[in-house]
Amino acid sequence: MQKFLKWIEKVLMPPMAKASEQRHLTSIRDGIIATLPLIIVGSFFTLFASPPIPALEKLVEPHAEKIMVANRMTLGLMAVYAAFSMGYSLAKSYKMDGQAGGLISLATFLMMTLPLNLDDKLPKSDAVGYVLPMADLGGSGLFVAIISMIFAVEMMRLVVKSGFTIKMPDQVPGSVARSFESLVPAIVIIVISWFVRVILNIDLNAIINKIFEPLGNFAGDSLLGALIPVFFIVLLWSAGIHGVAVMGAVFQPIWFSLLDQNIDAKAAGEPLPHIIVEPFFQWFVWIGGAGATLSLCILMIFSKSEYLKKVGRFSIIPSIFNINEPLIFGAPLVMNPILALPFIGIPLILTTITYFVFKLGLIAKITILAPWTLPGPLGALFATNGDWRALVLVVFNLLVAVIIYYPFFKMYERKMIEQEQGAINDDFNDD
C-alpha cells in the first residue's frame, strides 16, 4: 500500500496538480465556488420539500411546490450564476474588466437558450409573454455555460488585443469608460452567438443529450449495463454537467421497468429476476450522492486545510441525505484533476462489488423504491425489504470509498494548505 501511495505521489499527482493550475480550470473552479451560498441554500430547500420521514413527507406534500420555489431560484439557476462568476474570474486573470467579462459570458450563455412565447398557446386574458425554459439553466446546463464563458472571454480578449475598442478621454469616469471599451467586444460576441443559436439553430444542450442517447442500448440487467451509465454519469459530473439529468432520461426508464418486474415477481411469489434496478445505484453506489462523496465529506471534516474543513462541515448534513451539490461545487470536484480519478473510479468499483454481492445471493434483491432522501443504510434496508445485510454492504462500500479517496484527498489537501499559507503570507507582507 505504501508503494502504491508513493507511486501516486511521484507519478500521478504532479501532472494532475499542474493541470489544476491551468487558467481556464482555475477560473471555472473559482467561479463555481462563488455560487456556493446559493447552492447550499437551494440544497436545504430540496431536503425540506422531500423529508426522509414518510409522515413528515405527507405533511409537507401540499406545500412542497412552494418550498421548491427557493430551490429553483438558487440551485435551479446555478448555471446562470456560474456563467457570470466564471466569466468574471477568467477576465480578471487576463487583467481585463471582470464585470464586462461576467456580463458578456452570461449573455452568451442565455443566448444558447431560446425564449418561448407562451401567448401562442394561451388566451389573451392569460398572456405572459416570452419566458426562458429553466431545464437547461441549472446543473444540466453548466457545461454549456463553461463553453459560453470560454468563448466570450477569449473573443473579448482577442478584440481588445486587436485594438478595436472605443477609447474614452481620461476625464470620463472609469465605470463609463469601461462600459464603452466593452461595447465592441459585446457586439461581436452577441452577434456570433445569435447567428449560431438562432440562424444556424445549433442547440448545444440538445447535442450533448444526443451524444449520450445511444448508450441506452447498453442498459440492462448485467454488470456492463450498470458500469457504462455509472462511468458517464460521474464523467459528466466531473466536467460540470449534471450527469443524472443527462443520463437519467436514457437509463432510468429501463431501470424502473426492471424494478416493476421485480415487484410483480414478489407479488406472485416467484424468484426476483433483476439486479440492476434504479435503487441499486441510489443506495449502494451513490452513497451521499454521485461519486460516493459522503466518504470524501467525512475526510474533509477532519482536514488540516481550513477551507476543506469548513466545506466538509457544512456539506455533511446534506450529504447524509444524498444531496451533494454543496460538496461537488464547494471542494470543488468539478474540473478538479486531482480528485477526478477517485470520483470516477470509486463508483465503478462499488458497482462491481454490489453486483457480485447480489449475484451470489448474499443480499435479497430490491423490490421497494424508498424515498431518495433517506440516509443510505436506511434506504438500503427499506429497498431490500428489511434485509439487515444491506446495511453491512452500505457500510463496507463507504469504507472502501474512504480508503480509495484518502491518498488523493491528502494530495489535494496539501495543495490547498500551500495556497492558504501563501495567502496569509501575502496579507502579512501587505501589512
C-alpha positions as CSV (number, residue, x, y, z in Angstrom):
1,M,0.0,0.0,0.0
2,Q,2.8,2.4,0.9
3,K,4.5,1.8,-2.5
4,F,1.2,2.5,-4.3
5,L,0.8,5.8,-2.4
6,K,4.3,6.8,-3.3
7,W,3.7,5.9,-6.9
8,I,0.6,8.1,-6.9
9,E,2.5,11.0,-5.3
10,K,5.5,10.8,-7.6
11,V,4.0,9.8,-10.9
12,L,0.3,10.6,-11.0
13,M,-0.1,13.7,-8.9
14,P,2.4,16.1,-10.5
15,P,0.7,16.3,-13.9
16,M,-2.7,16.5,-12.2
17,A,-1.6,19.3,-9.9
18,K,-0.2,21.2,-12.8
19,A,-3.4,20.7,-14.8
20,S,-5.4,22.0,-11.8
21,E,-3.5,25.3,-12.0
22,Q,-4.4,25.9,-15.7
23,R,-6.0,29.3,-16.2
24,H,-9.4,28.2,-17.5
25,L,-9.8,25.3,-15.0
26,T,-8.9,27.8,-12.2
27,S,-11.5,30.3,-13.4
28,I,-14.1,27.6,-13.7
29,R,-13.3,26.4,-10.1
30,D,-13.3,29.9,-8.6
31,G,-16.5,30.8,-10.5
32,I,-18.4,27.8,-9.3
33,I,-17.2,28.3,-5.7
34,A,-18.6,31.8,-5.8
35,T,-22.1,30.3,-6.3
36,L,-21.7,28.1,-3.2
37,P,-24.0,30.1,-0.9
38,L,-26.9,29.7,-3.3
39,I,-26.1,26.0,-3.8
40,I,-26.2,25.3,-0.1
41,V,-29.5,27.2,0.4
42,G,-31.1,25.5,-2.6
43,S,-30.0,22.1,-1.3
44,F,-31.5,22.5,2.1
45,F,-34.8,23.6,0.5
46,T,-34.7,20.3,-1.5
47,L,-34.5,18.4,1.8
48,F,-37.3,20.5,3.3
49,A,-39.6,19.7,0.3
50,S,-38.7,15.9,0.4
51,P,-38.1,14.9,4.0
52,P,-37.0,11.3,4.5
53,I,-39.7,10.6,7.2
54,P,-42.9,9.4,5.4
55,A,-45.2,11.0,8.0
56,L,-43.4,14.3,7.6
57,E,-43.3,14.0,3.8
58,K,-47.1,13.6,3.8
59,L,-47.5,16.7,5.9
60,V,-45.2,18.8,3.7
61,E,-46.5,17.4,0.4
62,P,-49.3,20.1,-0.1
63,H,-46.6,22.8,0.3
64,A,-43.7,21.2,-1.5
65,E,-44.2,23.2,-4.7
66,K,-44.0,26.5,-2.8
67,I,-40.9,25.3,-0.8
68,M,-39.2,24.3,-4.1
69,V,-39.5,27.8,-5.5
70,A,-36.5,28.8,-3.4
71,N,-34.6,25.8,-4.8
72,R,-35.5,26.7,-8.4
73,M,-34.3,30.3,-8.0
74,T,-31.0,29.2,-6.5
75,L,-29.8,25.7,-7.3
76,G,-32.2,25.6,-10.3
77,L,-30.4,28.6,-11.9
78,M,-26.9,27.6,-10.9
79,A,-25.6,27.7,-14.5
80,V,-26.8,31.3,-14.8
81,Y,-24.9,32.5,-11.7
82,A,-21.9,30.4,-12.6
83,A,-21.7,31.8,-16.2
84,F,-21.3,35.3,-14.7
85,S,-18.8,34.4,-11.9
86,M,-16.7,32.2,-14.2
87,G,-16.5,34.9,-16.8
88,Y,-15.6,37.4,-14.2
89,S,-12.8,35.2,-12.9
90,L,-11.3,34.4,-16.3
91,A,-11.5,38.1,-17.5
92,K,-9.7,39.2,-14.3
93,S,-7.0,36.6,-14.8
94,Y,-6.3,38.3,-18.2
95,K,-6.3,41.7,-16.4
96,M,-9.5,42.8,-18.2
97,D,-12.7,44.2,-16.8
98,G,-14.2,41.4,-14.7
99,Q,-17.7,42.8,-14.7
100,A,-17.7,43.1,-18.5
101,G,-16.4,39.5,-18.8
102,G,-19.0,38.2,-16.5
103,L,-21.9,40.0,-18.1
104,I,-20.9,39.1,-21.7
105,S,-20.4,35.4,-20.6
106,L,-23.8,35.4,-19.0
107,A,-25.4,37.0,-22.1
108,T,-23.7,34.4,-24.4
109,F,-25.0,31.5,-22.2
110,L,-28.5,32.9,-22.2
111,M,-28.3,33.3,-26.0
112,M,-28.0,29.5,-26.1
113,T,-31.5,29.1,-24.7
114,L,-34.3,30.3,-26.9
115,P,-37.2,32.1,-25.2
116,L,-40.7,30.6,-25.6
117,N,-43.7,32.7,-26.5
118,L,-46.5,31.2,-24.3
119,D,-49.1,33.7,-25.7
120,D,-49.4,31.5,-28.8
121,K,-50.8,28.8,-26.5
122,L,-52.8,30.8,-24.0
123,P,-55.9,33.0,-24.2
124,K,-55.2,36.8,-24.4
125,S,-56.5,37.2,-20.8
126,D,-53.7,34.9,-19.6
127,A,-50.9,36.4,-21.7
128,V,-47.5,36.1,-20.1
129,G,-45.2,37.0,-23.0
130,Y,-41.8,35.4,-23.5
131,V,-40.3,33.0,-20.9
132,L,-37.0,31.1,-20.6
133,P,-37.3,27.4,-20.0
134,M,-35.4,26.5,-16.9
135,A,-34.5,22.9,-17.7
136,D,-31.0,23.9,-19.1
137,L,-30.3,26.8,-16.7
138,G,-29.4,24.6,-13.7
139,G,-26.7,21.9,-13.2
140,S,-27.5,20.3,-16.5
141,G,-26.6,23.5,-18.4
142,L,-23.3,24.1,-16.6
143,F,-21.2,22.6,-19.4
144,V,-22.8,24.9,-22.0
145,A,-22.2,27.8,-19.5
146,I,-18.5,26.8,-19.4
147,I,-18.3,26.7,-23.2
148,S,-20.1,30.0,-23.5
149,M,-17.8,31.6,-20.9
150,I,-14.6,30.5,-22.5
151,F,-15.8,31.6,-26.0
152,A,-17.0,35.0,-24.7
153,V,-13.9,35.9,-22.7
154,E,-11.4,34.7,-25.2
155,M,-13.2,36.5,-28.0
156,M,-13.3,39.6,-25.8
157,R,-9.6,39.3,-25.2
158,L,-9.0,38.9,-29.0
159,V,-11.0,42.1,-29.8
160,V,-9.4,44.1,-27.0
161,K,-5.9,42.9,-28.1
162,S,-6.6,43.9,-31.7
163,G,-7.4,47.5,-30.6
164,F,-10.9,47.5,-32.0
165,T,-12.4,49.2,-28.9
166,I,-13.9,52.6,-28.1
167,K,-11.4,54.7,-26.1
168,M,-12.8,57.5,-24.0
169,P,-11.0,60.6,-22.8
170,D,-9.3,60.5,-19.4
171,Q,-11.9,62.9,-18.0
172,V,-14.6,60.3,-18.4
173,P,-15.4,58.3,-15.2
174,G,-13.8,54.9,-15.1
175,S,-17.1,53.0,-15.0
176,V,-18.4,54.8,-18.1
177,A,-15.1,54.3,-20.0
178,R,-15.0,50.5,-19.2
179,S,-18.6,50.2,-20.5
180,F,-17.7,51.8,-23.8
181,E,-14.5,49.7,-24.1
182,S,-16.5,46.5,-23.8
183,L,-19.2,47.7,-26.3
184,V,-17.4,46.4,-29.5
185,P,-16.5,43.0,-28.0
186,A,-20.1,42.7,-26.8
187,I,-21.4,43.4,-30.3
188,V,-19.1,40.8,-31.9
189,I,-19.8,38.1,-29.3
190,I,-23.6,38.5,-29.2
191,V,-23.9,38.6,-32.9
192,I,-21.9,35.4,-33.3
193,S,-23.9,33.7,-30.6
194,W,-27.2,34.8,-32.1
195,F,-26.1,33.5,-35.5
196,V,-25.1,30.1,-34.1
197,R,-28.2,29.6,-32.0
198,V,-31.0,31.3,-34.0
199,I,-29.9,31.3,-37.6
200,L,-28.0,28.0,-37.6
201,N,-30.3,26.6,-34.9
202,I,-27.4,24.8,-33.1
203,D,-28.6,23.7,-29.7
204,L,-25.6,22.7,-27.6
205,N,-27.7,21.2,-24.8
206,A,-29.6,19.0,-27.3
207,I,-26.3,18.0,-28.9
208,I,-24.9,16.8,-25.5
209,N,-28.1,14.8,-24.9
210,K,-28.0,13.3,-28.4
211,I,-24.4,12.2,-28.0
212,F,-25.3,10.0,-25.0
213,E,-28.6,8.8,-26.2
214,P,-27.2,5.7,-28.0
215,L,-25.8,4.5,-24.7
216,G,-29.3,3.4,-23.7
217,N,-28.7,0.3,-26.0
218,F,-26.2,-0.9,-23.4
219,A,-28.6,-0.7,-20.4
220,G,-29.8,-3.9,-19.0
221,D,-29.5,-6.4,-16.1
222,S,-25.8,-7.0,-16.5
223,L,-22.6,-5.7,-14.9
224,L,-21.6,-3.9,-18.2
225,G,-25.1,-2.4,-18.4
226,A,-24.5,-0.9,-14.9
227,L,-20.9,0.2,-15.4
228,I,-21.5,2.2,-18.6
229,P,-24.1,4.6,-17.3
230,V,-22.2,5.0,-14.0
231,F,-19.0,5.9,-15.8
232,F,-20.7,8.5,-17.9
233,I,-22.7,10.0,-15.1
234,V,-19.6,10.7,-13.0
235,L,-17.6,11.7,-16.0
236,L,-20.2,14.3,-16.9
237,W,-20.3,15.5,-13.2
238,S,-16.6,15.9,-13.2
239,A,-16.9,18.2,-16.2
240,G,-19.6,20.3,-14.6
241,I,-22.7,18.6,-16.2
242,H,-25.5,17.2,-14.1
243,G,-24.8,13.5,-15.0
244,V,-28.0,12.1,-13.7
245,A,-30.1,14.8,-15.5
246,V,-28.4,13.9,-18.8
247,M,-28.1,10.1,-18.5
248,G,-31.2,9.5,-16.4
249,A,-33.5,10.2,-19.3
250,V,-31.8,7.4,-21.2
251,F,-31.4,4.8,-18.5
252,Q,-33.9,5.4,-15.7
253,P,-37.0,4.2,-17.7
254,I,-35.2,0.9,-18.2
255,W,-34.2,0.6,-14.5
256,F,-37.7,1.4,-13.3
257,S,-39.2,-1.1,-15.7
258,L,-36.9,-3.8,-14.3
259,L,-37.9,-2.8,-10.8
260,D,-41.6,-3.2,-11.7
261,Q,-40.8,-6.7,-12.9
262,N,-39.2,-7.5,-9.5
263,I,-42.3,-6.1,-7.7
264,D,-44.6,-8.2,-9.9
265,A,-42.5,-11.3,-9.3
266,K,-42.5,-10.8,-5.5
267,A,-46.3,-10.3,-5.5
268,A,-46.6,-13.6,-7.4
269,G,-44.3,-15.4,-5.1
270,E,-41.7,-16.0,-7.8
271,P,-37.9,-15.5,-7.7
272,L,-36.9,-11.9,-8.3
273,P,-35.4,-11.7,-11.8
274,H,-33.3,-8.5,-11.8
275,I,-30.3,-7.0,-10.0
276,I,-29.8,-3.7,-11.9
277,V,-32.8,-1.6,-10.9
278,E,-32.8,2.1,-10.0
279,P,-32.4,1.8,-6.2
280,F,-29.3,-0.4,-6.8
281,F,-27.4,2.8,-7.7
282,Q,-29.2,5.1,-5.2
283,W,-28.3,3.1,-2.1
284,F,-25.2,1.1,-2.8
285,V,-23.3,3.3,-5.4
286,W,-24.3,6.9,-4.9
287,I,-23.6,6.9,-1.1
288,G,-24.1,10.5,-0.3
289,G,-24.6,11.4,-3.9
290,A,-22.9,10.9,-7.3
291,G,-19.2,9.8,-6.8
292,A,-20.0,8.3,-3.3
293,T,-19.0,11.6,-1.9
294,L,-20.2,11.0,1.7
295,S,-16.8,9.3,2.2
296,L,-14.9,12.4,0.9
297,C,-17.1,14.6,3.1
298,I,-16.1,12.6,6.2
299,L,-12.4,13.0,5.3
300,M,-12.8,16.8,4.8
301,I,-14.4,17.3,8.2
302,F,-11.0,16.4,9.8
303,S,-8.9,18.2,7.2
304,K,-5.9,20.3,8.1
305,S,-7.0,22.7,5.4
306,E,-9.3,25.3,6.9
307,Y,-11.2,25.7,3.7
308,L,-11.7,22.0,3.1
309,K,-12.7,21.5,6.8
310,K,-15.4,24.2,6.5
311,V,-16.7,22.8,3.2
312,G,-16.9,19.3,4.8
313,R,-18.7,20.6,7.9
314,F,-21.5,22.5,6.1
315,S,-21.8,19.7,3.5
316,I,-22.1,16.8,5.9
317,I,-25.9,17.1,6.7
318,P,-27.0,17.4,3.0
319,S,-24.6,14.5,2.1
320,I,-26.2,12.3,4.7
321,F,-29.5,12.8,2.9
322,N,-27.9,12.2,-0.6
323,I,-27.6,15.9,-1.6
324,N,-24.0,16.5,-2.6
325,E,-24.1,19.7,-4.7
326,P,-22.5,21.7,-1.8
327,L,-19.6,19.3,-1.9
328,I,-19.3,18.9,-5.6
329,F,-19.2,22.7,-6.2
330,G,-17.6,23.6,-2.9
331,A,-14.5,21.4,-2.9
332,P,-14.9,21.6,-5.9
333,L,-14.9,18.3,-7.7
334,V,-15.9,19.9,-11.0
335,M,-12.8,20.4,-13.2
336,N,-10.6,19.1,-10.4
337,P,-7.9,16.8,-12.0
338,I,-6.6,15.6,-8.6
339,L,-10.0,14.3,-7.3
340,A,-11.4,13.3,-10.7
341,L,-9.8,9.9,-10.7
342,P,-11.3,8.6,-7.4
343,F,-14.6,10.5,-8.2
344,I,-14.9,8.5,-11.4
345,G,-13.2,5.2,-10.3
346,I,-14.9,4.6,-6.9
347,P,-18.5,4.3,-8.3
348,L,-17.2,1.8,-10.8
349,I,-15.6,-0.3,-8.0
350,L,-18.7,0.0,-5.8
351,T,-21.0,-1.0,-8.7
352,T,-18.8,-4.1,-9.3
353,I,-18.8,-5.1,-5.6
354,T,-22.5,-4.6,-5.2
355,Y,-23.4,-6.5,-8.4
356,F,-21.5,-9.6,-7.4
357,V,-22.9,-9.5,-3.8
358,F,-26.4,-9.6,-5.3
359,K,-25.4,-12.1,-8.0
360,L,-24.1,-14.5,-5.3
361,G,-27.4,-14.2,-3.4
362,L,-25.8,-12.7,-0.3
363,I,-28.5,-10.0,-0.1
364,A,-32.2,-10.0,-1.0
365,K,-32.9,-8.3,-4.3
366,I,-34.5,-4.9,-4.4
367,T,-38.3,-4.6,-4.5
368,I,-39.1,-1.3,-2.9
369,L,-38.5,2.3,-4.1
370,A,-37.6,4.1,-0.9
371,P,-37.6,7.9,-0.6
372,W,-34.3,9.1,-2.1
373,T,-33.6,11.5,0.8
374,L,-33.3,8.7,3.3
375,P,-29.8,8.1,4.8
376,G,-28.0,5.4,2.8
377,P,-28.2,2.5,5.2
378,L,-31.8,3.1,6.0
379,G,-32.7,3.4,2.3
380,A,-30.9,0.2,1.5
381,L,-32.7,-1.6,4.4
382,F,-36.1,-0.5,3.0
383,A,-35.2,-1.2,-0.6
384,T,-34.3,-4.8,0.2
385,N,-37.5,-5.3,2.2
386,G,-35.7,-5.2,5.6
387,D,-32.6,-7.3,4.8
388,W,-30.1,-6.3,7.5
389,R,-27.2,-7.4,5.3
390,A,-27.9,-4.4,3.1
391,L,-26.8,-2.2,6.0
392,V,-23.5,-4.1,6.1
393,L,-22.9,-3.7,2.4
394,V,-23.5,0.1,2.5
395,V,-21.0,0.5,5.4
396,F,-18.5,-1.7,3.6
397,N,-18.8,0.3,0.4
398,L,-18.5,3.5,2.4
399,L,-15.2,2.3,3.9
400,V,-13.9,1.2,0.5
401,A,-14.7,4.7,-0.8
402,V,-12.9,6.3,2.2
403,I,-9.8,4.2,1.6
404,I,-9.6,5.0,-2.1
405,Y,-10.3,8.7,-1.7
406,Y,-7.8,9.1,1.1
407,P,-4.4,9.4,-0.8
408,F,-6.0,11.7,-3.4
409,F,-7.6,13.8,-0.7
410,K,-4.3,14.2,1.1
411,M,-2.6,15.4,-2.1
412,Y,-5.3,17.9,-2.7
413,E,-5.3,18.9,1.0
414,R,-1.5,19.7,0.8
415,K,-2.2,21.9,-2.3
416,M,-4.9,23.8,-0.5
417,I,-2.8,24.3,2.6
418,E,0.0,25.7,0.4
419,Q,-2.5,28.2,-1.1
420,E,-3.8,29.2,2.3
421,Q,-0.3,29.8,3.7
422,G,0.6,31.7,0.6
423,A,-2.5,34.0,1.1
424,I,-1.6,34.5,4.7
425,N,2.0,35.5,3.7
426,D,0.7,37.9,1.1
427,D,-1.6,39.6,3.7
428,F,1.4,39.8,6.1
429,N,3.6,41.4,3.5
430,D,0.9,43.9,2.6
431,D,0.7,44.9,6.2
